Amino acid sequence: MKIPETATAATLTVVGSDTPMAIRRIFCVGQNYAEHAREMGGDGRAPPFFFTKPADAIVPGGGDIAYPPRTSNFHYEVELVIAIGRGGADIPAAAARDHVLGIAVGVDLTRRDLQAEAKAAGLPWDMSKAFDRSAPCAPITVLAADRRLDSGAIGLAVNGTIRQQADIADMIWSVDEIIAELSTYVALAPGDLIFTGTPAGVGALERGDRVRAWIEGLPELEIEIV
C-alpha cells in the first residue's frame, strides 16, 4: 500500500504580510451572546464551554461551499475570530491581549439537525460542527495597539437581507476572559484560532444562498452555498 502524502497545512492570509498563518487548532465558544443562548434554549451567564473543529475545516477568504451531506438544516453563525500569536497556559485575563496576533470575521457552519439529535441523546457534537469546509474565515488583521476588543458592530446577511446584527459588547464572556479560561484547559500555541460565539438570528441556508459577514473595521467575508 502506498503511504499517502501529508496534506498541505491550512493557512490564513495575514493582512499586510507575505507570510500566511499556519492553522494549528480551532476552538469555538458555545452560546456567548445572551440572546443567542436564549434562542438555543439556554439562559444566564453560564461558564463558557468549548468545542473544536479540525484545522482543515478552514475556508480561507470564503468562496463557494458545497451544501454538506447528512443534513437538511444547515445553519450560519457569524463570529469574531481570535488568532493566537504567542502561546501559554493559565494566562491571566489582564495579559490575554499580549497573546493575540490578530482578529478576523468567520462563520461557524453547523448541521443543526445533527446537533439537536446529539444533544437529545447526550452525545458529542462532532459531526454537527467539525465537518469539511465548516469554518470559512476572512484574512487576519494584526491587532493594533489601540484596537478595542470589547465593542464593534458584527452582522451577517443572506441574499442581501440582514439576519444577524449585534455588537461585540454583547458577548457574555469577553475576549480576555475566553483566552484566560481556555488556557486553563489547554496550553495555547501560535496558530490556534478561537471562534468567540455568535449573536442571535441564526438560521438555515439553502443551495444558491449568498452570505456576507462583517465586523466593524475588518475585511468582510463572502460565501456562496453551491
PyMOL commands that set and color helices and strands:
alter all, ss='L'
color gray80, all
select helices_A, chain A and resi 34-39+55-57+93-99+112-121+126-129+168-170+175-182
alter helices_A, ss='H'
color red, helices_A
select strands_A, chain A and resi 11-12+21-22+25-30+49-53+58-60+63-65+74-76+78-84+100-107+110-111+135-137+141-142+153-158+161-167+192-195+203-204+210-215+221-225
alter strands_A, ss='S'
color yellow, strands_A
deselect
rebuild
show_as cartoon
